[in-house]
Amino acid sequence: MKDLKIITPIKVATYNELDPQEQHLISLAREATHRSYAPYSHFNVGAAILLDNGEIITGSNQENAAFSSGTCAERSACFYAHARYPEAGFTAIAIAARDTTGEEVTQPISPCGSCRQSLLEYETLAGRDVKIYLAGSNGIYILPSVKSLLPLAFAEF
């Protein structure tokens, strides 16, 4: 028997250390939190996806009294991005959130399991790594791919 060690590389940066395109993507994710509909959790999440055609698609979480009928920001953005631009591949996604007080979360949040699996589908479809930016007011985590968030993913290869 042997041990298997899984290591997830994460860079930590401040907003000012990012290039203008990265800053813009994170700003759009932060703006999308204001379009969230979260009357139950009061936790507002926004996502912005950069496509290889230069377009940026945003999404926000949308809750519903029938909880399973709602959707997360990440899936809202990725499903719309592919529906609108089916020929374009994803290159990066930024995710931001505001907590129940309405302030940006201090530490970055990570997508739920369903969102990770959905994003992996579009990374696989793009045929390349999709960079992940997880934004918080105390710093931004930068991951090289969706696989970093879901190392033992269910996938057809």
Summary of the structure (lengths in Angstrom):
residues: 157
radius of gyration: 15.3
end to end distance: 26.2
largest distance: 50.5
contacts: 492
relative contact order: 0.19
helix: 32%
strand: 25%
